[in-house]
Amino acid sequence: MRVELVDRSGSPLPTTLEGYRGLKPGGTITVEGTIQRFGKDNKLVRIAATKFYPG
């Protein structure tokens, strides 16, 4: 799964969370937010996270 940081309009931000509280590429995070399914057969999933927790 790929996680992107976006602004309020949904545009991707040119930054990462790497290094935040020890996060590394491929690390685990827990998120709170809403799930939206879209695409053909609703197989694409977008999680609009409002909070996240490393680890």
PDB file of N, CA, C and O in Angstrom:
ATOM      1  N   MET A   1       0.847  -1.166   0.000  1.00  0.00           N
ATOM      2  CA  MET A   1       0.000   0.000   0.000  1.00  0.00           C
ATOM      3  C   MET A   1       0.892   1.229   0.000  1.00  0.00           C
ATOM      4  O   MET A   1       1.963   1.230   0.608  1.00  0.00           O
ATOM      5  N   ARG A   2       0.460   2.244  -0.664  1.00  0.00           N
ATOM      6  CA  ARG A   2       1.202   3.501  -0.731  1.00  0.00           C
ATOM      7  C   ARG A   2       0.421   4.574   0.003  1.00  0.00           C
ATOM      8  O   ARG A   2      -0.800   4.659  -0.128  1.00  0.00           O
ATOM      9  N   VAL A   3       1.116   5.387   0.767  1.00  0.00           N
ATOM     10  CA  VAL A   3       0.486   6.474   1.518  1.00  0.00           C
ATOM     11  C   VAL A   3       0.998   7.795   0.961  1.00  0.00           C
ATOM     12  O   VAL A   3       2.206   7.986   0.815  1.00  0.00           O
ATOM     13  N   GLU A   4       0.091   8.696   0.654  1.00  0.00           N
ATOM     14  CA  GLU A   4       0.460  10.024   0.177  1.00  0.00           C
ATOM     15  C   GLU A   4      -0.044  11.075   1.157  1.00  0.00           C
ATOM     16  O   GLU A   4      -1.117  10.935   1.744  1.00  0.00           O
ATOM     17  N   LEU A   5       0.738  12.116   1.320  1.00  0.00           N
ATOM     18  CA  LEU A   5       0.296  13.269   2.092  1.00  0.00           C
ATOM     19  C   LEU A   5      -0.316  14.266   1.129  1.00  0.00           C
ATOM     20  O   LEU A   5       0.279  14.587   0.100  1.00  0.00           O
ATOM     21  N   VAL A   6      -1.510  14.762   1.459  1.00  0.00           N
ATOM     22  CA  VAL A   6      -2.200  15.711   0.591  1.00  0.00           C
ATOM     23  C   VAL A   6      -2.675  16.907   1.396  1.00  0.00           C
ATOM     24  O   VAL A   6      -2.795  16.839   2.619  1.00  0.00           O
ATOM     25  N   ASP A   7      -2.947  18.015   0.693  1.00  0.00           N
ATOM     26  CA  ASP A   7      -3.509  19.178   1.365  1.00  0.00           C
ATOM     27  C   ASP A   7      -5.029  19.050   1.418  1.00  0.00           C
ATOM     28  O   ASP A   7      -5.585  18.035   0.998  1.00  0.00           O
ATOM     29  N   ARG A   8      -5.688  20.064   1.926  1.00  0.00           N
ATOM     30  CA  ARG A   8      -7.155  19.997   2.091  1.00  0.00           C
ATOM     31  C   ARG A   8      -7.901  19.827   0.774  1.00  0.00           C
ATOM     32  O   ARG A   8      -9.021  19.317   0.761  1.00  0.00           O
ATOM     33  N   SER A   9      -7.291  20.250  -0.337  1.00  0.00           N
ATOM     34  CA  SER A   9      -7.964  20.106  -1.632  1.00  0.00           C
ATOM     35  C   SER A   9      -7.693  18.739  -2.260  1.00  0.00           C
ATOM     36  O   SER A   9      -8.272  18.407  -3.295  1.00  0.00           O
ATOM     37  N   GLY A  10      -6.806  17.934  -1.632  1.00  0.00           N
ATOM     38  CA  GLY A  10      -6.498  16.616  -2.153  1.00  0.00           C
ATOM     39  C   GLY A  10      -5.273  16.565  -3.042  1.00  0.00           C
ATOM     40  O   GLY A  10      -4.953  15.514  -3.598  1.00  0.00           O
ATOM     41  N   SER A  11      -4.582  17.688  -3.184  1.00  0.00           N
ATOM     42  CA  SER A  11      -3.366  17.726  -4.001  1.00  0.00           C
ATOM     43  C   SER A  11      -2.189  17.156  -3.211  1.00  0.00           C
ATOM     44  O   SER A  11      -2.000  17.513  -2.048  1.00  0.00           O
ATOM     45  N   PRO A  12      -1.394  16.273  -3.827  1.00  0.00           N
ATOM     46  CA  PRO A  12      -0.244  15.694  -3.124  1.00  0.00           C
ATOM     47  C   PRO A  12       0.759  16.754  -2.681  1.00  0.00           C
ATOM     48  O   PRO A  12       1.024  17.714  -3.405  1.00  0.00           O
ATOM     49  N   LEU A  13       1.312  16.570  -1.489  1.00  0.00           N
ATOM     50  CA  LEU A  13       2.331  17.472  -0.957  1.00  0.00           C
ATOM     51  C   LEU A  13       3.717  16.912  -1.264  1.00  0.00           C
ATOM     52  O   LEU A  13       3.912  15.697  -1.249  1.00  0.00           O
ATOM     53  N   PRO A  14       4.683  17.792  -1.543  1.00  0.00           N
ATOM     54  CA  PRO A  14       6.038  17.330  -1.874  1.00  0.00           C
ATOM     55  C   PRO A  14       6.859  17.038  -0.613  1.00  0.00           C
ATOM     56  O   PRO A  14       7.935  17.607  -0.428  1.00  0.00           O
ATOM     57  N   THR A  15       6.359  16.158   0.247  1.00  0.00           N
ATOM     58  CA  THR A  15       7.048  15.829   1.493  1.00  0.00           C
ATOM     59  C   THR A  15       6.752  14.388   1.879  1.00  0.00           C
ATOM     60  O   THR A  15       5.873  13.754   1.296  1.00  0.00           O
ATOM     61  N   THR A  16       7.472  13.877   2.844  1.00  0.00           N
ATOM     62  CA  THR A  16       7.227  12.527   3.352  1.00  0.00           C
ATOM     63  C   THR A  16       7.218  12.567   4.871  1.00  0.00           C
ATOM     64  O   THR A  16       7.526  13.590   5.483  1.00  0.00           O
ATOM     65  N   LEU A  17       6.865  11.451   5.461  1.00  0.00           N
ATOM     66  CA  LEU A  17       6.915  11.315   6.925  1.00  0.00           C
ATOM     67  C   LEU A  17       8.184  10.607   7.373  1.00  0.00           C
ATOM     68  O   LEU A  17       8.357  10.328   8.559  1.00  0.00           O
ATOM     69  N   GLU A  18       9.076  10.315   6.423  1.00  0.00           N
ATOM     70  CA  GLU A  18      10.296   9.605   6.768  1.00  0.00           C
ATOM     71  C   GLU A  18      11.054  10.364   7.853  1.00  0.00           C
ATOM     72  O   GLU A  18      11.303  11.564   7.734  1.00  0.00           O
ATOM     73  N   GLY A  19      11.409   9.656   8.894  1.00  0.00           N
ATOM     74  CA  GLY A  19      12.123  10.258  10.008  1.00  0.00           C
ATOM     75  C   GLY A  19      11.225  10.731  11.130  1.00  0.00           C
ATOM     76  O   GLY A  19      11.685  10.886  12.262  1.00  0.00           O
ATOM     77  N   TYR A  20       9.938  10.966  10.838  1.00  0.00           N
ATOM     78  CA  TYR A  20       9.009  11.393  11.881  1.00  0.00           C
ATOM     79  C   TYR A  20       8.830  10.267  12.880  1.00  0.00           C
ATOM     80  O   TYR A  20       8.358   9.186  12.526  1.00  0.00           O
ATOM     81  N   ARG A  21       9.197  10.508  14.100  1.00  0.00           N
ATOM     82  CA  ARG A  21       9.116   9.502  15.167  1.00  0.00           C
ATOM     83  C   ARG A  21       9.728   8.172  14.745  1.00  0.00           C
ATOM     84  O   ARG A  21       9.232   7.103  15.102  1.00  0.00           O
ATOM     85  N   GLY A  22      10.819   8.256  13.977  1.00  0.00           N
ATOM     86  CA  GLY A  22      11.547   7.058  13.588  1.00  0.00           C
ATOM     87  C   GLY A  22      10.971   6.294  12.413  1.00  0.00           C
ATOM     88  O   GLY A  22      11.419   5.182  12.133  1.00  0.00           O
ATOM     89  N   LEU A  23       9.982   6.858  11.708  1.00  0.00           N
ATOM     90  CA  LEU A  23       9.398   6.152  10.552  1.00  0.00           C
ATOM     91  C   LEU A  23      10.421   5.953   9.452  1.00  0.00           C
ATOM     92  O   LEU A  23      11.218   6.840   9.149  1.00  0.00           O
ATOM     93  N   LYS A  24      10.382   4.771   8.860  1.00  0.00           N
ATOM     94  CA  LYS A  24      11.250   4.421   7.740  1.00  0.00           C
ATOM     95  C   LYS A  24      10.371   3.951   6.586  1.00  0.00           C
ATOM     96  O   LYS A  24       9.237   3.528   6.815  1.00  0.00           O
ATOM     97  N   PRO A  25      10.874   4.017   5.341  1.00  0.00           N
ATOM     98  CA  PRO A  25      10.085   3.502   4.212  1.00  0.00           C
ATOM     99  C   PRO A  25       9.664   2.060   4.478  1.00  0.00           C
ATOM    100  O   PRO A  25      10.477   1.230   4.883  1.00  0.00           O
ATOM    101  N   GLY A  26       8.403   1.778   4.247  1.00  0.00           N
ATOM    102  CA  GLY A  26       7.878   0.434   4.482  1.00  0.00           C
ATOM    103  C   GLY A  26       7.450   0.202   5.917  1.00  0.00           C
ATOM    104  O   GLY A  26       7.018  -0.896   6.264  1.00  0.00           O
ATOM    105  N   GLY A  27       7.565   1.238   6.767  1.00  0.00           N
ATOM    106  CA  GLY A  27       7.187   1.104   8.169  1.00  0.00           C
ATOM    107  C   GLY A  27       5.677   1.036   8.344  1.00  0.00           C
ATOM    108  O   GLY A  27       4.919   1.280   7.406  1.00  0.00           O
ATOM    109  N   THR A  28       5.259   0.706   9.537  1.00  0.00           N
ATOM    110  CA  THR A  28       3.839   0.542   9.859  1.00  0.00           C
ATOM    111  C   THR A  28       3.284   1.807  10.505  1.00  0.00           C
ATOM    112  O   THR A  28       3.923   2.407  11.370  1.00  0.00           O
ATOM    113  N   ILE A  29       2.072   2.208  10.069  1.00  0.00           N
ATOM    114  CA  ILE A  29       1.353   3.292  10.714  1.00  0.00           C
ATOM    115  C   ILE A  29      -0.096   2.864  10.915  1.00  0.00           C
ATOM    116  O   ILE A  29      -0.597   1.998  10.197  1.00  0.00           O
ATOM    117  N   THR A  30      -0.758   3.461  11.877  1.00  0.00           N
ATOM    118  CA  THR A  30      -2.187   3.271  12.116  1.00  0.00           C
ATOM    119  C   THR A  30      -2.853   4.604  11.803  1.00  0.00           C
ATOM    120  O   THR A  30      -2.353   5.652  12.212  1.00  0.00           O
ATOM    121  N   VAL A  31      -3.975   4.581  11.081  1.00  0.00           N
ATOM    122  CA  VAL A  31      -4.645   5.824  10.711  1.00  0.00           C
ATOM    123  C   VAL A  31      -6.101   5.829  11.165  1.00  0.00           C
ATOM    124  O   VAL A  31      -6.728   4.779  11.305  1.00  0.00           O
ATOM    125  N   GLU A  32      -6.627   7.037  11.394  1.00  0.00           N
ATOM    126  CA  GLU A  32      -8.053   7.266  11.629  1.00  0.00           C
ATOM    127  C   GLU A  32      -8.545   8.101  10.468  1.00  0.00           C
ATOM    128  O   GLU A  32      -7.843   9.013  10.031  1.00  0.00           O
ATOM    129  N   GLY A  33      -9.721   7.821   9.961  1.00  0.00           N
ATOM    130  CA  GLY A  33     -10.268   8.599   8.865  1.00  0.00           C
ATOM    131  C   GLY A  33     -11.431   7.900   8.205  1.00  0.00           C
ATOM    132  O   GLY A  33     -12.120   7.089   8.823  1.00  0.00           O
ATOM    133  N   THR A  34     -11.644   8.222   6.940  1.00  0.00           N
ATOM    134  CA  THR A  34     -12.741   7.629   6.180  1.00  0.00           C
ATOM    135  C   THR A  34     -12.197   6.862   4.984  1.00  0.00           C
ATOM    136  O   THR A  34     -11.155   7.207   4.427  1.00  0.00           O
ATOM    137  N   ILE A  35     -12.915   5.824   4.601  1.00  0.00           N
ATOM    138  CA  ILE A  35     -12.528   4.994   3.467  1.00  0.00           C
ATOM    139  C   ILE A  35     -13.481   5.263   2.312  1.00  0.00           C
ATOM    140  O   ILE A  35     -14.699   5.286   2.492  1.00  0.00           O
ATOM    141  N   GLN A  36     -12.915   5.469   1.117  1.00  0.00           N
ATOM    142  CA  GLN A  36     -13.716   5.670  -0.082  1.00  0.00           C
ATOM    143  C   GLN A  36     -13.299   4.620  -1.102  1.00  0.00           C
ATOM    144  O   GLN A  36     -12.107   4.428  -1.344  1.00  0.00           O
ATOM    145  N   ARG A  37     -14.259   3.949  -1.695  1.00  0.00           N
ATOM    146  CA  ARG A  37     -13.984   2.979  -2.754  1.00  0.00           C
ATOM    147  C   ARG A  37     -14.387   3.614  -4.078  1.00  0.00           C
ATOM    148  O   ARG A  37     -15.403   4.304  -4.169  1.00  0.00           O
ATOM    149  N   PHE A  38     -13.573   3.369  -5.105  1.00  0.00           N
ATOM    150  CA  PHE A  38     -13.882   3.933  -6.414  1.00  0.00           C
ATOM    151  C   PHE A  38     -13.232   3.078  -7.485  1.00  0.00           C
ATOM    152  O   PHE A  38     -12.613   2.055  -7.190  1.00  0.00           O
ATOM    153  N   GLY A  39     -13.375   3.499  -8.713  1.00  0.00           N
ATOM    154  CA  GLY A  39     -12.808   2.754  -9.832  1.00  0.00           C
ATOM    155  C   GLY A  39     -13.729   1.633 -10.267  1.00  0.00           C
ATOM    156  O   GLY A  39     -14.814   1.435  -9.720  1.00  0.00           O
ATOM    157  N   LYS A  40     -13.260   0.905 -11.272  1.00  0.00           N
ATOM    158  CA  LYS A  40     -14.042  -0.204 -11.800  1.00  0.00           C
ATOM    159  C   LYS A  40     -14.245  -1.240 -10.707  1.00  0.00           C
ATOM    160  O   LYS A  40     -13.276  -1.677 -10.085  1.00  0.00           O
ATOM    161  N   ASP A  41     -15.474  -1.637 -10.465  1.00  0.00           N
ATOM    162  CA  ASP A  41     -15.840  -2.634  -9.456  1.00  0.00           C
ATOM    163  C   ASP A  41     -15.502  -2.202  -8.029  1.00  0.00           C
ATOM    164  O   ASP A  41     -15.441  -3.045  -7.134  1.00  0.00           O
ATOM    165  N   ASN A  42     -15.281  -0.903  -7.801  1.00  0.00           N
ATOM    166  CA  ASN A  42     -14.974  -0.382  -6.461  1.00  0.00           C
ATOM    167  C   ASN A  42     -13.793  -1.087  -5.808  1.00  0.00           C
ATOM    168  O   ASN A  42     -13.784  -1.269  -4.591  1.00  0.00           O
ATOM    169  N   LYS A  43     -12.805  -1.484  -6.587  1.00  0.00           N
ATOM    170  CA  LYS A  43     -11.661  -2.199  -6.027  1.00  0.00           C
ATOM    171  C   LYS A  43     -10.541  -1.263  -5.571  1.00  0.00           C
ATOM    172  O   LYS A  43      -9.647  -1.679  -4.834  1.00  0.00           O
ATOM    173  N   LEU A  44     -10.587  -0.002  -6.007  1.00  0.00           N
ATOM    174  CA  LEU A  44      -9.594   0.960  -5.545  1.00  0.00           C
ATOM    175  C   LEU A  44     -10.080   1.569  -4.239  1.00  0.00           C
ATOM    176  O   LEU A  44     -11.252   1.922  -4.108  1.00  0.00           O
ATOM    177  N   VAL A  45      -9.187   1.688  -3.286  1.00  0.00           N
ATOM    178  CA  VAL A  45      -9.554   2.198  -1.964  1.00  0.00           C
ATOM    179  C   VAL A  45      -8.697   3.414  -1.643  1.00  0.00           C
ATOM    180  O   VAL A  45      -7.479   3.395  -1.819  1.00  0.00           O
ATOM    181  N   ARG A  46      -9.345   4.463  -1.173  1.00  0.00           N
ATOM    182  CA  ARG A  46      -8.633   5.655  -0.719  1.00  0.00           C
ATOM    183  C   ARG A  46      -9.017   5.897   0.728  1.00  0.00           C
ATOM    184  O   ARG A  46     -10.199   5.983   1.060  1.00  0.00           O
ATOM    185  N   ILE A  47      -8.015   6.007   1.585  1.00  0.00           N
ATOM    186  CA  ILE A  47      -8.258   6.299   2.985  1.00  0.00           C
ATOM    187  C   ILE A  47      -7.895   7.761   3.220  1.00  0.00           C
ATOM    188  O   ILE A  47      -6.739   8.153   3.058  1.00  0.00           O
ATOM    189  N   ALA A  48      -8.875   8.557   3.597  1.00  0.00           N
ATOM    190  CA  ALA A  48      -8.641   9.960   3.929  1.00  0.00           C
ATOM    191  C   ALA A  48      -8.406  10.027   5.423  1.00  0.00           C
ATOM    192  O   ALA A  48      -9.348  10.091   6.213  1.00  0.00           O
ATOM    193  N   ALA A  49      -7.131  10.012   5.801  1.00  0.00           N
ATOM    194  CA  ALA A  49      -6.754   9.960   7.217  1.00  0.00           C
ATOM    195  C   ALA A  49      -6.817  11.351   7.845  1.00  0.00           C
ATOM    196  O   ALA A  49      -6.379  12.337   7.252  1.00  0.00           O
ATOM    197  N   THR A  50      -7.362  11.408   9.038  1.00  0.00           N
ATOM    198  CA  THR A  50      -7.375  12.657   9.780  1.00  0.00           C
ATOM    199  C   THR A  50      -6.342  12.639  10.897  1.00  0.00           C
ATOM    200  O   THR A  50      -5.932  13.692  11.387  1.00  0.00           O
ATOM    201  N   LYS A  51      -5.923  11.447  11.298  1.00  0.00           N
ATOM    202  CA  LYS A  51      -4.876  11.272  12.313  1.00  0.00           C
ATOM    203  C   LYS A  51      -4.072  10.040  11.961  1.00  0.00           C
ATOM    204  O   LYS A  51      -4.594   9.115  11.338  1.00  0.00           O
ATOM    205  N   PHE A  52      -2.817  10.015  12.349  1.00  0.00           N
ATOM    206  CA  PHE A  52      -2.003   8.826  12.137  1.00  0.00           C
ATOM    207  C   PHE A  52      -1.078   8.622  13.333  1.00  0.00           C
ATOM    208  O   PHE A  52      -0.716   9.566  14.035  1.00  0.00           O
ATOM    209  N   TYR A  53      -0.714   7.383  13.537  1.00  0.00           N
ATOM    210  CA  TYR A  53       0.138   6.990  14.655  1.00  0.00           C
ATOM    211  C   TYR A  53       1.205   6.036  14.159  1.00  0.00           C
ATOM    212  O   TYR A  53       0.877   4.961  13.656  1.00  0.00           O
ATOM    213  N   PRO A  54       2.480   6.400  14.287  1.00  0.00           N
ATOM    214  CA  PRO A  54       3.547   5.464  13.894  1.00  0.00           C
ATOM    215  C   PRO A  54       3.524   4.220  14.759  1.00  0.00           C
ATOM    216  O   PRO A  54       3.202   4.267  15.946  1.00  0.00           O
ATOM    217  N   GLY A  55       3.876   3.092  14.125  1.00  0.00           N
ATOM    218  CA  GLY A  55       4.009   1.847  14.889  1.00  0.00           C
ATOM    219  C   GLY A  55       2.816   0.983  14.958  1.00  0.00           C
ATOM    220  O   GLY A  55       2.857  -0.077  15.582  1.00  0.00           O
TER     221      GLY A  55
END
